[in-house]
Amino acid sequence: MNEQPSAARIALKWGFLTALVELLVTSIRYALNQYVNFLFPVLTVLILAAGTVLAMREFRQQNKGWMTYGESISLTLLLFAIIGIMDSTYQQVYQTYIDPAYTEKTLSQTRDMMERFGAKDEQLEQFDEQVEDAGNKPKKGMAGISFIGSILFWVFGGFLMSLIVGAFMRKTKTNPFE
């Protein structure tokens, strides 16, 4: 019998490993008090791309060197769902228990960055007003919405990553009866 490799098992393995590396980088970022920094998102994208390539490579090896575009997309969506669940859980715990002032620190660093890039006083005042308005709104139920939204964001990012990486990693059988 022709046995298909388990995309779920591969996604679970590489999703867990990729998420651990990504969470380590995120923890270092927070320990260095670098909430708004361009280096860390670039590093995160490289980590995610590497995890995606490694997962697709293992799937292709287990599938006798073949992987369709659809298989690469489904594998990556599962991979990013796992990463999203782990990252969203980490963010909720971090912002609720470890550093409840996370949002204020991020907003402060964002304002400082706007000043460094030469934002006009009107823009800074508008930013301050928007921050104040957001702070005055009730937050009941926001943790759950934020958690689900974050996972969906990760899955959407995984879809985009799968389109790019899958285009290079796919290898379709020329003879479908092999």
GUZA-947952 format. One line per field, with one value per residue (C-alpha): residue number from 1; y, z, x. Coordinates in nm, 2 decimals, padded with zeros to 4 digits. Example, Ala and Ser with C-alpha at 12.3 -4.5 7.8 and 13.67 -1.06 7.14 Angstrom:
<nodes>
k 1 | 2
c2 -00.45 | -00.11
c3 00.78 | 00.71
c1 01.23 | 01.37
</nodes>
This chain:
<nodes>
k 1 | 2 | 3 | 4 | 5 | 6 | 7 | 8 | 9 | 10 | 11 | 12 | 13 | 14 | 15 | 16 | 17 | 18 | 19 | 20 | 21 | 22 | 23 | 24 | 25 | 26 | 27 | 28 | 29 | 30 | 31 | 32 | 33 | 34 | 35 | 36 | 37 | 38 | 39 | 40 | 41 | 42 | 43 | 44 | 45 | 46 | 47 | 48 | 49 | 50 | 51 | 52 | 53 | 54 | 55 | 56 | 57 | 58 | 59 | 60 | 61 | 62 | 63 | 64 | 65 | 66 | 67 | 68 | 69 | 70 | 71 | 72 | 73 | 74 | 75 | 76 | 77 | 78 | 79 | 80 | 81 | 82 | 83 | 84 | 85 | 86 | 87 | 88 | 89 | 90 | 91 | 92 | 93 | 94 | 95 | 96 | 97 | 98 | 99 | 100 | 101 | 102 | 103 | 104 | 105 | 106 | 107 | 108 | 109 | 110 | 111 | 112 | 113 | 114 | 115 | 116 | 117 | 118 | 119 | 120 | 121 | 122 | 123 | 124 | 125 | 126 | 127 | 128 | 129 | 130 | 131 | 132 | 133 | 134 | 135 | 136 | 137 | 138 | 139 | 140 | 141 | 142 | 143 | 144 | 145 | 146 | 147 | 148 | 149 | 150 | 151 | 152 | 153 | 154 | 155 | 156 | 157 | 158 | 159 | 160 | 161 | 162 | 163 | 164 | 165 | 166 | 167 | 168 | 169 | 170 | 171 | 172 | 173 | 174 | 175 | 176 | 177 | 178
c2 00.00 | 00.36 | 00.53 | 00.91 | 01.09 | 01.25 | 01.63 | 01.67 | 01.49 | 01.69 | 02.02 | 01.94 | 01.86 | 02.16 | 02.40 | 02.32 | 02.36 | 02.68 | 02.83 | 02.75 | 02.93 | 03.22 | 03.25 | 03.25 | 03.54 | 03.72 | 03.67 | 03.81 | 04.10 | 04.17 | 04.12 | 04.38 | 04.62 | 04.64 | 04.64 | 04.85 | 04.75 | 04.66 | 04.39 | 04.14 | 04.12 | 04.05 | 03.78 | 03.63 | 03.61 | 03.43 | 03.18 | 03.12 | 03.07 | 02.82 | 02.63 | 02.62 | 02.50 | 02.23 | 02.10 | 02.09 | 01.92 | 01.65 | 01.60 | 01.58 | 01.32 | 01.11 | 01.13 | 00.99 | 01.33 | 01.46 | 01.74 | 01.92 | 02.29 | 02.20 | 01.97 | 02.25 | 02.49 | 02.25 | 02.16 | 02.53 | 02.62 | 02.35 | 02.46 | 02.82 | 02.73 | 02.55 | 02.84 | 03.08 | 02.90 | 02.88 | 03.25 | 03.38 | 03.19 | 03.32 | 03.68 | 03.65 | 03.52 | 03.77 | 04.07 | 03.97 | 03.83 | 03.89 | 04.25 | 04.42 | 04.75 | 04.60 | 04.81 | 05.13 | 05.05 | 04.97 | 05.29 | 05.50 | 05.35 | 05.40 | 05.77 | 05.81 | 05.65 | 05.88 | 06.18 | 06.04 | 06.00 | 06.37 | 06.34 | 06.67 | 06.80 | 06.75 | 06.39 | 06.33 | 06.50 | 06.28 | 05.97 | 06.07 | 06.13 | 05.79 | 05.62 | 05.80 | 05.71 | 05.35 | 05.35 | 05.48 | 05.21 | 04.90 | 04.60 | 04.33 | 04.02 | 04.16 | 03.89 | 03.62 | 03.83 | 03.92 | 03.56 | 03.43 | 03.73 | 03.66 | 03.29 | 03.39 | 03.65 | 03.37 | 03.14 | 03.41 | 03.48 | 03.10 | 03.11 | 03.38 | 03.20 | 02.88 | 03.05 | 03.17 | 02.88 | 02.62 | 02.76 | 02.67 | 02.35 | 02.17 | 01.89 | 01.73 | 01.38 | 01.38 | 01.04 | 01.03 | 00.65 | 00.62
c3 00.00 | -00.07 | 00.27 | 00.29 | 00.54 | 00.83 | 00.77 | 01.12 | 01.29 | 01.09 | 01.15 | 01.52 | 01.55 | 01.35 | 01.48 | 01.84 | 01.76 | 01.56 | 01.82 | 02.09 | 01.90 | 01.82 | 02.19 | 02.30 | 02.06 | 02.19 | 02.55 | 02.47 | 02.30 | 02.61 | 02.85 | 02.64 | 02.67 | 02.29 | 02.24 | 01.92 | 01.71 | 01.35 | 01.39 | 01.58 | 01.33 | 01.06 | 01.27 | 01.35 | 00.97 | 00.91 | 01.19 | 01.06 | 00.70 | 00.83 | 01.02 | 00.72 | 00.49 | 00.73 | 00.77 | 00.40 | 00.34 | 00.59 | 00.44 | 00.09 | 00.20 | 00.36 | 00.05 | -00.18 | -00.30 | -00.40 | -00.26 | -00.43 | -00.38 | -00.19 | 00.05 | 00.12 | 00.19 | 00.43 | 00.61 | 00.66 | 00.78 | 01.05 | 01.13 | 01.18 | 01.38 | 01.63 | 01.64 | 01.67 | 01.97 | 02.15 | 02.08 | 02.17 | 02.49 | 02.57 | 02.49 | 02.71 | 03.01 | 02.96 | 02.93 | 03.22 | 03.48 | 03.39 | 03.26 | 03.30 | 03.19 | 02.85 | 02.66 | 02.82 | 02.75 | 02.38 | 02.34 | 02.50 | 02.27 | 01.97 | 02.06 | 02.11 | 01.76 | 01.61 | 01.75 | 01.62 | 01.28 | 01.28 | 01.34 | 01.36 | 01.69 | 01.55 | 01.47 | 01.82 | 01.98 | 01.77 | 01.87 | 02.24 | 02.20 | 02.03 | 02.31 | 02.57 | 02.40 | 02.37 | 02.74 | 02.84 | 02.66 | 02.85 | 02.80 | 02.91 | 02.69 | 02.50 | 02.61 | 02.43 | 02.12 | 02.12 | 02.16 | 01.88 | 01.66 | 01.71 | 01.61 | 01.30 | 01.22 | 01.25 | 01.02 | 00.76 | 00.78 | 00.74 | 00.43 | 00.28 | 00.38 | 00.23 | -00.11 | -00.12 | 00.02 | -00.14 | -00.48 | -00.44 | -00.24 | -00.44 | -00.67 | -00.86 | -01.00 | -01.38 | -01.39 | -01.15 | -01.15 | -00.99
c1 00.00 | 00.10 | 00.13 | 00.10 | 00.32 | 00.13 | 00.12 | -00.03 | 00.26 | 00.52 | 00.34 | 00.31 | 00.69 | 00.81 | 00.54 | 00.65 | 01.02 | 00.97 | 00.75 | 01.01 | 01.28 | 01.04 | 00.94 | 01.30 | 01.37 | 01.06 | 01.17 | 01.52 | 01.35 | 01.14 | 01.43 | 01.63 | 01.32 | 01.30 | 00.93 | 00.95 | 01.26 | 01.28 | 01.55 | 01.33 | 01.04 | 01.29 | 01.45 | 01.11 | 01.03 | 01.36 | 01.29 | 00.94 | 01.07 | 01.33 | 01.07 | 00.85 | 01.13 | 01.23 | 00.88 | 00.82 | 01.15 | 01.07 | 00.72 | 00.87 | 01.14 | 00.87 | 00.66 | 00.93 | 01.04 | 00.70 | 00.49 | 00.20 | 00.12 | -00.19 | 00.00 | 00.25 | -00.03 | -00.21 | 00.11 | 00.20 | -00.14 | -00.12 | 00.23 | 00.13 | -00.18 | 00.04 | 00.28 | -00.01 | -00.16 | 00.17 | 00.26 | -00.08 | -00.08 | 00.27 | 00.16 | -00.15 | 00.05 | 00.33 | 00.10 | -00.13 | 00.11 | 00.47 | 00.47 | 00.12 | 00.29 | 00.37 | 00.12 | 00.23 | 00.60 | 00.52 | 00.32 | 00.59 | 00.86 | 00.63 | 00.59 | 00.97 | 01.02 | 00.77 | 00.96 | 01.30 | 01.15 | 01.04 | 00.66 | 00.49 | 00.34 | -00.01 | 00.06 | 00.20 | -00.10 | -00.33 | -00.14 | -00.17 | -00.55 | -00.60 | -00.40 | -00.61 | -00.94 | -00.84 | -00.74 | -01.09 | -01.28 | -01.40 | -01.19 | -01.43 | -01.39 | -01.09 | -00.85 | -01.05 | -01.10 | -00.73 | -00.63 | -00.85 | -00.75 | -00.39 | -00.42 | -00.61 | -00.34 | -00.07 | -00.27 | -00.31 | 00.07 | 00.12 | -00.10 | 00.12 | 00.44 | 00.30 | 00.24 | 00.60 | 00.79 | 00.56 | 00.62 | 00.99 | 00.96 | 00.68 | 00.76 | 00.47 | 00.47 | 00.49 | 00.32 | 00.02 | 00.03 | 00.37
</nodes>
